[in-house]
Amino acid sequence: MAFEGSSMQKGKTEITFKKQGQAREIWRRFKKSKGAVIGLVMLVAMLAVILLADVIAPYSLATKQNLSQKLAPPSSGHIFGCDAYGRDLFARVLHGGRTSLSIAVIATMTSCLLGSILGAVAGYFGKAVDSVIMRALDIFMSVPDILFTMAVVVALGANFINLLVALTLAYFTNYVRLVRSQVLNLSELEYVEAARAGGAGSARIIATHIIPNAMGVIIVNTTLNVAKIILYESTLSFLGLGMPPPAPEWGLMLSEARSFLRTSPHLLIFPAAAIVLSACSVNLIGDGLRDALDPHLKS
Amino acid sequence: MENKGENILLDIENLKVIYKTDLETVEAVNDVSLAVRRGRTLGLVGETGAGKTTTALSILRLLPSTTGRILSGKIEFNGEDLLKIDENMMRVIRGNRIAMVFQDPMTSLNPVMTVGDQIAEAIELHNGKMPKEEIDRRVENILQMVGIIPQRRFEYPHQFSGGMKQRVVIAIALSCEPELLIADEPTTALDVTIQAQVLNMIKELRDRLGTAMLLITHDLGIVAQICDDVAVMYAGEVIESGSVEDVFTGDARHPYTAGLFNSLPDLHSQAKRLKPIPGLMPDPSNLPPGCVFAPRCESRMDACEAHRPKTVQRGSHRLRCHLFGAGQAPAVGGQGR
């Protein structure tokens, strides 16, 4: 009953054991969900291939035009076939994944960070601070996401950094609301009041009592958001607002494939499959994490 | 107010607290005076909504900042008015010199921190320079003191039972050896056998450490068991206070206190039914002009509905009731209206 696991560890190694104990516990619960494990395997495999893209198919293959191979169907030489300019589709999917996934991950993190800080401040301090932040947010949210992002990209120019800025500004609003509501809930709780009665200051209460308890929800939302941003970023590229050509990028490839939909569907199928697979695997992981991190399901 | 002086640790005088919202103003605490003597225990008794917790939160200045307001009064701790010092000074006092145990142990521990870390945090907050080993040692000692095996400090709150959690909460409160411990219904959320265990432990630790205590409860049995002094609150006022002997066995008794005793089962009498106090506590946003207890009082007189009674002092026993006003002016004035 009481004296199993981490509590049995003795001596100086206790602290590391204790930390591992919690991570291991979460992993144990994560493993229980089949979908999440499949998602994780899929994502790891995709990441491995994408990270090794240069070894498997050099970047030059993705941009080198070879008109004799124009619209070539999949074959042993080009396993995904070639596009309208005779560029190897496999190399383009691999290198496009690099841009797409790194934009998705970085934009998610920056928007999460920005949004969480603003949300925590708004929720904890309330009153005027809350009003100012939330009203400013209302203005942000009243403009449709896509319009807003387009405006930013058009104004600043389309490149990696500006795309990140645009996506961050489009997505941080979710986190402000999420974290604010979490903080509002949590700061009502007795252990926060108890911490205050124990003499803890605001910064300490936010850092040790509120954020760690909101972490589960934030992590889950972050993973789910990665999937959303992958799709959203493809949409932008599809509209011609993503990375400038000839850089390979999944949404851009879809956009180019549109004209050849009837004659050469493989141009569409491969990048679309890549988008679906990555979004799907991240979603599955997010679902699994939500169950693994939820303290109410502890058993 | 006669035995004032050196041995008074906490002295509350004429405290008045309101909760103000756009819709109404709730007079939660009205002209309350209390004194906790050094090393002694004061029981604060009253039904739900009488203002007990509000009084306790005022001492630590933890009233909800949007609505709660202390209108007037003095809260002197070791001769220093807590209402006048700044927030930083207050933070040094909270947890270190005045600690609080909350009602529900299920929610007063952080679910994602091990209990050891939570105790260590409390020690660290007020002993910034203490080396890690020393803190660890103190955590183990304090756990031992509240009857928990020190090895369990690496466990999370959900691995403990309710009574054990309340022991942890008490351990956190006592970790800095405060001069005053405020316990807000520390056993209400526990079942009866565990209540007895926790109460005995509190009593033992209090005696060992010499901590003064303000024990908030609605259980007169607990008061009799561990308190030295009692104050009975009703609708934001202290209507009777004194030593346990004064209130439990004294010759004068406020009709409300009498009502409380009547609603307790007595092993020695043959009563078929308990005798509860009829009616409900007045709406604190709309208190009666006279005595707050008048609408429910069996010995109600005309004066009671017209005038707020003054506190009558009989030795260490203080009562706020016209019955003990010894036929003073209010009776006449009451008819005049």
Chai-1 contact restraints between the chains, C-beta under 6 A:
chainA,res_idxA,chainB,res_idxB,connection_type,confidence,min_distance_angstrom,max_distance_angstrom,comment,restraint_id
A,S6,B,F154,contact,1.0,0.0,6.0,A-B,restraint_1
A,S7,B,Q151,contact,1.0,0.0,6.0,A-B,restraint_2
A,S7,B,R152,contact,1.0,0.0,6.0,A-B,restraint_3
A,S7,B,F154,contact,1.0,0.0,6.0,A-B,restraint_4
A,S7,B,E155,contact,1.0,0.0,6.0,A-B,restraint_5
A,K18,B,F154,contact,1.0,0.0,6.0,A-B,restraint_6
A,L189,B,T107,contact,1.0,0.0,6.0,A-B,restraint_7
A,E190,B,F102,contact,1.0,0.0,6.0,A-B,restraint_8
A,E190,B,T107,contact,1.0,0.0,6.0,A-B,restraint_9
A,E190,B,S108,contact,1.0,0.0,6.0,A-B,restraint_10
A,Y191,B,S108,contact,1.0,0.0,6.0,A-B,restraint_11
A,Y191,B,L109,contact,1.0,0.0,6.0,A-B,restraint_12
A,Y191,B,N110,contact,1.0,0.0,6.0,A-B,restraint_13
A,A194,B,F102,contact,1.0,0.0,6.0,A-B,restraint_14
A,A194,B,S108,contact,1.0,0.0,6.0,A-B,restraint_15
A,R196,B,L62,contact,1.0,0.0,6.0,A-B,restraint_16
A,A197,B,L60,contact,1.0,0.0,6.0,A-B,restraint_17
A,A197,B,L62,contact,1.0,0.0,6.0,A-B,restraint_18
A,A197,B,R94,contact,1.0,0.0,6.0,A-B,restraint_19
A,A197,B,M100,contact,1.0,0.0,6.0,A-B,restraint_20
A,G198,B,G95,contact,1.0,0.0,6.0,A-B,restraint_21
A,G198,B,A122,contact,1.0,0.0,6.0,A-B,restraint_22
A,G199,B,R91,contact,1.0,0.0,6.0,A-B,restraint_23
A,G199,B,R94,contact,1.0,0.0,6.0,A-B,restraint_24
A,G199,B,G95,contact,1.0,0.0,6.0,A-B,restraint_25
A,G199,B,N96,contact,1.0,0.0,6.0,A-B,restraint_26
A,G199,B,L125,contact,1.0,0.0,6.0,A-B,restraint_27
A,A200,B,L125,contact,1.0,0.0,6.0,A-B,restraint_28
A,H209,B,N110,contact,1.0,0.0,6.0,A-B,restraint_29
A,P212,B,V112,contact,1.0,0.0,6.0,A-B,restraint_30
A,N213,B,V112,contact,1.0,0.0,6.0,A-B,restraint_31
A,P295,B,P111,contact,1.0,0.0,6.0,A-B,restraint_32
